[in-house]
Amino acid sequence: MPTSTRDRGQAAVLVLILATVLFVALSSALVTVGGRMIDRTRAQTAADAAALAALVGGPEAARTLAQRHGASLLSLTFGPASGQVDVEVRLGTATARAAASDAP
């Protein structure tokens, strides 16, 4: 069966469309995963900073520092030993915990 010259190259268009759809889907997934990783890292930084601030300035200092990092302070507990603090913060969909102590 002879092929006409009009049918030549039609497969290339289909391959190009499929490649474009695959590229867009992969790019979207990478942006989503990258955003989550950034939120997780920023949440951990905020938790670490809030824990250290709580040792020096108490709960209000921890809350203020967490907010400066764009996070909200979920919990703050002192103890069991003196000079020991545990905090939990949320930033976007990520939560992070940190502990700090003034022991050497």
C-alpha positions in Angstrom: 0.0 0.0 0.0 1.7 3.2 -1.1 1.7 6.1 1.4 0.9 9.5 0.2 3.3 12.4 0.8 0.7 14.1 3.0 1.0 11.3 5.7 4.7 11.7 6.1 5.8 13.3 9.5 2.6 12.7 11.3 4.3 10.5 13.9 6.7 13.3 14.7 3.9 15.6 15.7 2.5 12.9 18.1 5.9 12.3 19.7 6.4 16.1 20.1 3.0 16.4 21.9 3.7 13.5 24.2 7.2 14.8 25.0 5.7 18.2 25.8 3.0 16.7 28.1 5.7 14.6 29.9 8.0 17.6 30.3 5.2 19.7 31.8 4.1 16.9 34.2 7.7 16.4 35.3 8.4 20.1 35.8 5.2 20.4 37.9 6.3 17.5 40.1 9.8 18.9 40.6 8.4 22.3 41.6 6.1 20.7 44.2 8.8 18.6 45.7 11.3 21.5 45.7 8.8 23.7 47.5 8.2 21.1 50.2 11.9 20.7 50.7 12.4 24.4 51.1 9.5 24.6 53.6 11.0 21.7 55.6 14.4 23.4 55.7 12.9 26.8 56.7 10.8 25.2 59.4 13.8 23.4 60.9 15.7 26.7 60.9 12.8 28.4 62.6 12.6 25.7 65.2 16.3 25.8 66.0 16.2 29.6 66.3 13.1 29.5 68.5 14.6 26.9 70.8 17.7 28.9 71.3 15.7 32.1 71.8 13.5 30.4 74.4 16.6 29.7 76.5 17.6 33.3 76.6 14.3 35.3 76.4 11.5 32.8 77.3 8.4 31.9 75.4 7.7 35.4 73.9 11.2 35.5 72.4 10.7 32.1 70.9 7.3 33.0 69.4 8.7 36.3 68.0 11.7 34.6 66.4 9.6 31.8 64.9 7.3 34.5 63.4 10.3 36.4 61.9 11.1 33.1 60.1 7.6 32.9 58.8 6.6 30.0 61.1 4.1 29.7 63.9 5.1 28.2 67.3 3.0 25.1 68.0 4.4 24.0 71.3 7.1 25.0 73.8 8.0 23.0 76.8 10.8 23.5 79.4 12.5 20.7 81.2 12.8 18.0 82.5 16.2 19.5 83.5 16.7 23.2 84.1 18.0 25.1 81.1 16.4 22.6 78.6 13.7 23.5 76.1 11.8 21.7 73.3 9.9 23.5 70.6 7.7 22.6 67.6 6.9 25.0 64.7 4.8 24.9 61.5 5.7 26.6 58.3 3.3 26.0 55.4 2.7 22.2 55.5 6.0 21.4 57.2 6.4 21.0 60.9 9.8 20.8 62.7 11.0 20.1 66.3 14.1 21.3 68.0 15.6 21.0 71.4 18.2 23.3 73.1 20.1 23.3 76.3 22.4 25.7 78.1 24.5 22.8 79.4 28.1 22.8 78.3 
